[in-house]
Amino acid sequence: MKKTAKAVALLLVMIAFSVTAYAGGKEVYLEHCASCHHTERYGLSGPPMIPEYFGRKKHAEIADIVRKGLPATNMPAYANVLSEKEIDEVTSYVMTPVESPVWGTAEMMKSRTVSAAAPPDKKSKYDLTNFFMIVEGGAGRVHFMDGDTFTLLDSIRAGAIHGGPKYDKDLRFAYIVSRDGWVTKYDLVALKEVGRLRAGISSRNIAISSDSRTLAIANLLPSNVVLIDTDTMKPVRSIEADGTFGAVYSLPEKGEFIVSMKDRAELFAIDDKTFAVRKITIDQPFTDYFIEPDEVHLVGTSRDGGHITVVDVKTGATVKKIKAASGMPHLASAAV
C-alpha cells in the first residue's frame, strides 16, 4: 500500500512538473517565437513548430537549434537570450502535439496569391526539356538553370521542400510544395512565380492529375488530402480519414491518385476528375512505396513489417509478399 501511495505521489509530482514546464515553455514561445512561427505554432515566415515538422529530431537536437540558431536562415541563436531552463521548457512545448489543428478552405484562401501567367501561345526562350531545378538547402530557395548553357535563369523562395517538383503535361508550369504546406506555381515560360497557396500546416508531397488540372497535396497536419485547381489555385475538395496520410502519387494512365496511410493498412485511390474514393485494404501500412511503370502493381513496405508487399492496383489484391533480409529496404534499389 505504501509503495502504491509513493508511486501515485511521484506520478502527481511528474504531472505537476510537466504542466509547469509546458506553461513556462508556452510563455517563452509567445514572447520570442510566435512572431515568426505563429501563435498556434502553424508557421509564418518561419516553419511550423510541431512534432510532425521535426520528424525524428530528438529533444536535445531541437534545444541545440534554439541555443545556437541555424546558419543561412533567419533563425537566430538564443543562448545569450534565454536561460538553459527556458530553452528546455520551450523545446518541450514545441515538441508537444497541437490539439485540433484548424486549416480549412478559409485559411487556404486567405493565404492565396495569383498573378498573370504567360499567354498560351508564347514560346520559351530556352529548351524546356533541358533545364535544372536546384534546391538550396537551408535557404529554402529553388534555382532554375538552362541545361544548355548552365546559365542561372531565376530563383524563388519555396521553403523546405519535401519531395520533387511536379510539371504539367505541356511543360509550362512547375509545382513545388514545402514541408510547411506552401504550394508554389511557377511559370517556366515567363520565368516567374504565378501562384501560391498554403494547403496545410505540414505537408508530405504533391501529385498532378493526368490532365494537369488538379494538384493533390498529402498533408500530415491536418491529416487530409487537399485537391487544388491548377488554373485558379483554389481548393476544390478536401478528403479526410481516420489516421495519418502518407505520400500521394499519380497514375496518369488510370486517371487516379494513390495515397498511403502511415498508421493503417489501407490505400486511397482517388479518381482525378470526379474525386470519387476507392479504398484498398493491404496487409501492412506503407511507410514507403512506388508504382511500376505499367501502373499494374504497387510495391510497398513498412518500417516494422519486415517484408515487401506487391499489390494489384486494379483489383486491390495482394499478389506477392517478399521477405526483407533486415530492416526496411530502400525500394528503388531492393525491388526494381
C-alpha angles and dihedrals in degrees: 000000000000091000090052091050091050091049092050091047091050091049091051091050091050092049092048090049091048092050091048092048091048092051091046092048092049091052091051091046095052091049100044109016112029096080090066102024103038127255090263091044092249093130132250120182085346126052125269116283098220135116092248090062095046094057110187098349112131129223092262092053094051091046090052091054090052089048099046104021125220122284117235091019137085091255107115128202116260099189090109094039105047131042120239088254091054092047090052092048096047090048091053090048097052091046090058113100117253112247118232098344114207121211112142140145094296093054092045094050091048089056095046122113126172137177136183118289126211115284112268092245095053114111126219119251091222138040107283090198093059114052139106131232108202122193115211107214117227095010094067093225131136120208125202118212133185107241093210100053100015088232116157105240103181146333132214136183109244104157128233102339122214114190127004128292121268126223133207118245092258094051093237100117137039123202122205130183126199125211089253092059103261113144115200124197112204125193107223092193099047091034095227142104110263103174143021133178134164105231098179146348095255121013134192105197146308140244132193126224125248091256093043091237099110136048120202117206119193108211128198091192116061090017103237146103113248119202116206131192104237093209098053099021088227124137113250103176142007119203116202132194141179099256139025122305119225126191128340125213135176129241100201096183093049096039094233142120116223118207127184128212117228096207104027133062092239142103128205118219108195121192103234093217107035095025090223111159125228115188121213120199114215134180098251138014109266116236090173132011145154138197119234116238096259090054091229099113136033117205120202147156140187131230093246103025099091094212144069120242124209114202129192102232095207100046098026090228122144103238100178143010120203119195115232117225094224137339125344113326124224097247099208091063102026103048110026 
